[in-house]
């Protein structure tokens, strides 16, 4: 694959990940508002202070469902049978790199905003919420930020 082909694949990965994240977030927020009755301005309090696991679970399961649905709909996985072992592991490395990049970006955006509200760094915020306070709701949100790019990269790149 030449540089332009690699660049097009990279843009495709980022585009499809965003196409999955946007409806996932919208659906999750609408479900939380409509079914759980939690207003959007109360969402941070439900996650941080009350640690409502249902809120995090909704984000997680919506991410899993949308990730599977959209990535399978749009993905046309190339056959790995035609590649050498070195090429196959190279594509695996690209896929893992893209997934980790998008996970890091999502974590930085979501948890950066929450950490700033508390006057903490992202790493300190996550340690306090997840380890010290056992915040399961936040753990589910973190999981949803990871699962979408992994599923989409699996279906599109691999």
C-alpha positions as CSV (number, residue, x, y, z in Angstrom):
1,X,0.0,0.0,0.0
2,X,1.3,3.4,-0.9
3,X,1.3,6.5,1.3
4,X,-2.0,7.9,-0.2
5,X,-3.7,4.6,0.2
6,X,-2.6,4.5,3.9
7,X,-3.7,8.1,4.4
8,X,-7.1,7.3,2.8
9,X,-7.5,4.3,5.2
10,X,-6.6,6.5,8.2
11,X,-9.2,9.1,7.2
12,X,-11.7,6.4,6.7
13,X,-11.1,4.9,10.1
14,X,-11.4,8.3,11.8
15,X,-14.5,9.2,9.8
16,X,-16.3,6.0,10.6
17,X,-15.4,6.2,14.3
18,X,-16.9,9.6,14.4
19,X,-20.0,8.4,12.5
20,X,-20.5,5.8,15.2
21,X,-19.6,7.9,18.2
22,X,-22.1,10.7,17.3
23,X,-25.3,8.6,17.2
24,X,-24.1,6.6,20.2
25,X,-23.8,9.7,22.3
26,X,-27.0,11.2,21.1
27,X,-28.9,7.9,21.6
28,X,-27.4,7.5,25.1
29,X,-28.3,11.0,26.2
30,X,-31.8,10.7,24.8
31,X,-32.3,7.4,26.5
32,X,-31.0,8.7,29.8
33,X,-33.2,11.7,29.6
34,X,-36.3,9.9,28.4
35,X,-36.2,6.7,30.3
36,X,-34.2,7.5,33.5
37,X,-35.5,11.1,33.7
38,X,-32.1,12.6,34.3
39,X,-31.7,16.0,32.8
40,X,-28.5,16.7,30.9
41,X,-27.4,19.4,33.3
42,X,-27.6,16.7,36.1
43,X,-25.6,14.1,34.2
44,X,-22.2,14.9,35.7
45,X,-23.7,14.8,39.2
46,X,-25.3,11.4,38.6
47,X,-21.9,10.1,37.4
48,X,-19.6,11.7,39.8
49,X,-21.5,12.2,43.1
50,X,-24.3,9.7,43.0
51,X,-22.3,7.2,40.9
52,X,-25.4,5.9,39.2
53,X,-24.1,2.7,37.4
54,X,-27.1,2.7,35.1
55,X,-25.9,5.9,33.4
56,X,-22.5,4.4,32.7
57,X,-24.1,1.1,31.6
58,X,-26.3,2.8,29.1
59,X,-23.3,4.6,27.6
60,X,-21.5,1.2,27.5
61,X,-24.2,-0.9,25.9
62,X,-25.2,1.8,23.5
63,X,-21.6,2.0,22.4
64,X,-21.3,-1.7,22.0
65,X,-24.5,-2.0,20.0
66,X,-23.9,1.0,17.7
67,X,-20.3,-0.1,17.3
68,X,-21.3,-3.5,16.2
69,X,-24.2,-2.3,14.0
70,X,-22.5,0.5,12.2
71,X,-19.1,-1.1,11.7
72,X,-20.6,-4.2,10.3
73,X,-22.8,-2.2,8.0
74,X,-20.0,-0.1,6.6
75,X,-17.0,-2.5,6.9
76,X,-15.8,-4.6,4.0
77,X,-13.0,-6.4,5.7
78,X,-10.1,-7.4,3.4
79,X,-9.1,-11.0,3.5
80,X,-6.0,-11.5,5.6
81,X,-5.4,-14.8,3.8
82,X,-3.7,-13.0,0.9
83,X,-1.1,-11.3,3.2
84,X,2.2,-12.5,4.5
85,X,2.5,-12.8,8.3
86,X,4.6,-9.7,8.4
87,X,1.9,-7.7,6.5
88,X,-0.9,-9.1,8.6
89,X,0.9,-8.1,11.8
90,X,1.6,-4.7,10.3
91,X,-2.1,-4.2,9.7
92,X,-2.9,-5.4,13.2
93,X,-0.4,-2.8,14.5
94,X,-2.1,-0.1,12.4
95,X,-5.5,-1.1,13.7
96,X,-4.4,-1.1,17.4
97,X,-2.7,2.2,16.9
98,X,-5.8,3.8,15.4
99,X,-8.0,2.4,18.2
100,X,-5.7,3.6,20.9
101,X,-5.4,7.0,19.3
102,X,-9.2,7.5,19.2
103,X,-9.6,6.1,22.7
104,X,-7.1,8.6,24.0
105,X,-8.8,11.4,22.1
106,X,-12.2,10.4,23.5
107,X,-10.8,10.1,27.1
108,X,-9.1,13.4,26.8
109,X,-12.2,15.2,25.6
110,X,-14.7,13.6,28.0
111,X,-12.6,13.2,31.2
112,X,-10.7,16.4,30.5
113,X,-13.9,18.3,30.8
114,X,-14.9,16.5,34.0
115,X,-11.4,16.8,35.5
116,X,-11.3,20.5,34.9
117,X,-14.6,20.9,36.8
118,X,-12.8,19.4,39.8
119,X,-9.6,21.2,39.3
120,X,-7.6,18.0,38.7
121,X,-5.5,16.4,36.0
122,X,-7.1,13.7,34.0
123,X,-5.0,10.9,35.5
124,X,-5.6,12.1,39.1
125,X,-9.3,12.5,38.3
126,X,-9.6,8.9,37.0
127,X,-7.6,7.5,39.8
128,X,-9.7,9.2,42.4
129,X,-13.1,8.4,40.8
130,X,-12.3,4.8,39.7
131,X,-10.0,3.6,42.5
132,X,-10.6,5.7,45.6
133,X,-14.4,6.2,45.1
134,X,-15.2,2.9,43.2
135,X,-17.2,4.8,40.6
136,X,-18.7,2.1,38.4
137,X,-20.7,4.5,36.3
138,X,-17.5,6.3,35.2
139,X,-15.9,2.9,34.5
140,X,-18.7,2.1,32.1
141,X,-18.3,5.4,30.4
142,X,-14.5,4.8,30.0
143,X,-15.3,1.3,28.6
144,X,-17.6,2.8,26.0
145,X,-14.9,5.1,24.8
146,X,-12.7,2.1,24.2
147,X,-15.1,-0.4,22.7
148,X,-16.3,1.7,19.8
149,X,-12.9,2.4,18.1
150,X,-11.9,-1.2,18.7
151,X,-15.0,-2.7,17.0
152,X,-14.9,-0.2,14.1
153,X,-11.2,-0.8,13.5
154,X,-11.8,-4.5,13.6
155,X,-14.5,-4.4,10.9
156,X,-13.0,-1.7,8.7
157,X,-9.2,-2.3,8.9
158,X,-9.0,-6.0,9.6
